[in-house]
Amino acid sequence: MNTLIINQSNSENLENFSEILKKDKNSIINEALELFFEEEQKKLLEKNIADENALTNLDFDEFWNDVDLDD
């Protein structure tokens, strides 16, 4: 497994919040990662939907192009 390196600020916050919340550091890190992954998943889904819509949405002229309304 790779070694995780946490910067000084995050390390201090982790220590402080561990004491304030009476939670162990591993729990805090795991909860934070779960939130991070959920948010990133939402962003990816939204981006995929936007990309898909960009491919399928036609503007007015594109939609009506080649439609003959004369009967």
N, C-alpha and C positions, 0 to 999 in steps of 0.2 A: 504494500500500500504506500502511496505517496505521502510525504509529510506535509501537513497543512501549516502554512505560515500566516499568522494573524498579525496585522500591524498593531502598533502600540496603542493607538486610540481605541480600536476595537477590543483589544485585550483588556484595557482599563474598563471599558464599558461592560464587558462580559463579567469581569470581577465585581464591579459595583452592582450590576443588576442581579447577579447571582446572590449577593448578600441581601439586597432589597427585597427581591421576590422569594427568597428562600428556596431557590431552585438550583440544581446542579448545572454546571456549565454545559455538559453534554445535552441536557434537555433544552436549554436555551438555544444552543447551536442547531439542534435538530428542528425545533419549532421555527426558527428563523429560515432554515433551508426549505422547510415545507412551504412556508409563505412565499419565499422567493420562487420556487418551482411552480407554484400555482399561478403566480402573477406572470411568469414567463410563458407558461402554457396558454394563458388567456391572450397574451400579446401575440403569440404565434398563431392561435386560432383566428384572432381578429385580422391579422395580416393575411392569412390564407383566404379568409372570406373576402377581404378587400381586393386581393389579387384575382380571385375567381370572379368577383363582380366586375372588375375592370375588363376581364376577358369576355364576359357575357352581356354586359349592359350596352345597349345601342343608343345612340342619341336619336333625336326625332327624325332627322334626315336619313340616317342609316336604316331605321326601322321601316320607314315608308318608301324607301328606294325600291323601285321595280314593282310597286303595288299599283295596279291599274284600277282606278275607281270609276272609270267611264263604262257605262253599260248601254 
